[in-house]
């Protein structure tokens, strides 16, 4: 049994969805990482960065970083088609955009969501605004590269679509995506129609 430490609506929903599609047995431990208390203390004991998702493997080992978890889950359950196999024509694009999402887009939330953690109070608003603007540029670039439909990689579903489904729920919010990134929004709409994932989306976003 996998144990996934999550916070509703956060990046942990990506791994929760991946585990669900993989058909691997798991249980959820909900901890609000933004709130001090015993839950956060437990999270930091497992992951000193205090981040979700944090996953405890069946052998008791602790795993962090959503991309690493996703790749591990894909290794255990290749039938879930989370990662195109070696030799598949879209595998290079998958690897490219996975790293783009976790190393370029995701840090804009890390620093922009709680800017006071990183800069003096008088600079916090500026950091929030600048990371928001940079994220919009990154998303517009990704939008320009998205295959027409239905998935980020065209006809090939992958874990990238889970990332897009979750991250398009965050800033810059729905109206911006409608105006500037409708293809990304269409990917989310397809992902939200996967029947097995209905409980995951409901738990995290309803």
C-alpha angles and dihedrals in degrees: 000000000000118000114209120195108210145171115211114259094008132112089281086079088071093060092040088057092046092052090049094052090045091055092228117152112251143155130212126234107191114210125165100224091195094063123077115229143084093314093056090044090055091047092051091049087060098034115019090202089064092226135145137256098052115163130200110207123220090260091054097256116139121233127191135181117064095232092054090049091048093051091047092050090049090053091053095045111027089164088073090068093221092143126030108243124249108284095026109132094234097046094097090052090048092054092045096052095040090058091042092055096046100037103033109025102030096056090060086068093042091059100026101049094060105017093163088070091064109030138029115281093255090059098044097092091049092051091049092050095045094049090048091053092046091050091053090054091049092049092048089053091050090047090056090055099045117116113245096256163041103334136022088259094042114244093002118089116211143158087274087077090058090053091050092046092056101035094051087062089066133067131346082041136208103307092053092051091048090054101036111018111029092151092058089048090052090054089054092049090054092048091050089056095060101113097215091056098052093098091048094052092043093051093049105035112019 
